[in-house]
Amino acid sequence: MAIKTTPLTDTQIKSLKATNKDKKYFDGGGLFLLVKSTGVKLWRFKNKKTISNKETLLSFGKLSRNIT
């Protein structure tokens, strides 16, 4: 059974701070926000292809550092 994940809100995303390790915050459906130790926030999507059973990782870009 799949785990239900509540989507990240704008307020939650703005309040995320960098730690000494990279950390993933899941948004549901394979989409997650990666907060790197440098403070960069990256949207990523992890998908598993049904035919080849291989995982793919897509990156949609980073959030501006101006977001606090």
C-alpha positions in Angstrom: 0.0 0.0 0.0 1.3 3.4 -0.9 2.0 6.0 1.7 -0.1 9.2 1.3 2.0 12.3 1.2 0.6 15.8 1.8 1.8 18.3 -0.8 4.4 20.9 0.3 3.0 24.4 0.8 4.7 27.6 -0.3 5.2 28.5 3.4 6.8 25.1 4.1 9.2 25.5 1.1 10.2 29.0 2.1 11.0 27.9 5.7 13.3 25.0 4.7 16.9 25.6 5.7 20.1 23.9 4.6 21.7 21.3 7.0 25.1 19.6 6.8 23.6 16.9 4.6 21.4 17.0 1.5 17.8 16.3 2.4 14.7 15.3 0.4 11.2 16.6 1.1 8.6 14.6 -0.8 5.6 16.2 -2.5 3.9 13.1 -3.7 3.8 11.1 -6.9 7.6 10.8 -7.2 8.1 14.6 -7.0 10.5 15.9 -4.3 12.4 19.0 -3.3 16.1 18.4 -2.7 17.7 20.9 -0.3 21.4 20.7 -0.7 23.9 21.5 2.1 24.8 24.7 0.1 21.2 26.0 0.4 20.2 25.3 -3.2 16.7 23.9 -3.6 16.1 21.6 -6.6 12.9 20.1 -7.8 13.3 16.5 -8.9 11.1 13.7 -10.2 11.9 10.0 -9.8 10.1 7.6 -12.0 10.3 3.9 -12.7 9.7 2.7 -16.2 7.3 -0.2 -16.3 8.8 -2.0 -19.3 12.5 -1.8 -18.6 12.1 -1.5 -14.8 14.8 1.3 -14.8 14.6 4.4 -12.6 14.9 7.8 -14.2 15.6 11.0 -12.3 14.4 14.3 -13.9 15.4 17.7 -12.6 13.1 20.7 -13.3 15.4 23.5 -12.1 16.3 25.2 -8.9 14.5 27.8 -6.8 16.0 31.2 -6.6 18.2 31.9 -3.6 16.1 35.0 -3.0 13.4 32.9 -1.5 13.6 33.0 2.3 
